[in-house]
Amino acid sequence: MEQSIINDAIKECSEFKTVNVFKDVYGDDKLLSIYEMTSLIESEFKKKGVLKEATKKHYISLLEYVYSDKSRSLYDNELIKEFSSISGLLITTVVVDCPYEVVVTERNELNSSIVHQLEKASELQASGYEKEAVKNYIKVISESDFTQMEYRAPVIVILLFHLENMFRNNSRPSEN
């Protein structure tokens, strides 16, 4: 199966299944796609200096930062906080549902990133999205696939989900 067909199928499924989340939360005034949202967040991570490049190596460094005590300043960013608040509505779709649909529908090869991501998705969910499970999820994505937002978007949503779970009950901005 050609990789571009798989990428297109993931993108189409994720956009289709998440459009109602954005519509329910923002109404018709602010219609975003999941990939527009994750691109905005990736840019914010870069502006904050916690993500240098969109590579696996740099995303693993970002993961370490997000799962540390230092990550409060990220959650204080209005855009990150806003999208973190809806990450729970998006996470199952982008991490499990769409990869599963693509694997089944496209009869994907057993050695592709999407299959490996799907295999790690149950580990992610069972662990409660713990850092090591997220790191393993990132590691199974090929370097070439990781250049595509379709493969980084689930990681970004997971990071937002973690930030939301860490800080939502203590939403007063930090003083630092």
Secondary structure, 3 states (H helix, E strand, C coil): CCHHHHHHHHHHHHHHHHHHHHHHHHHHHHCCCHHHHHHHHHHHHHHCCCCCCCCHHHHHHHHHHHCCHHHHHHHCCHHHHHHHCCHHHHHHHHHHHHHHHHHHHHCCCCCCHHHHHHHHHHHHHHHCCCHHHHHHHHHCCCHHHHCCHHHHHHHHHHHHHHHHHHHHHHCCCCCC
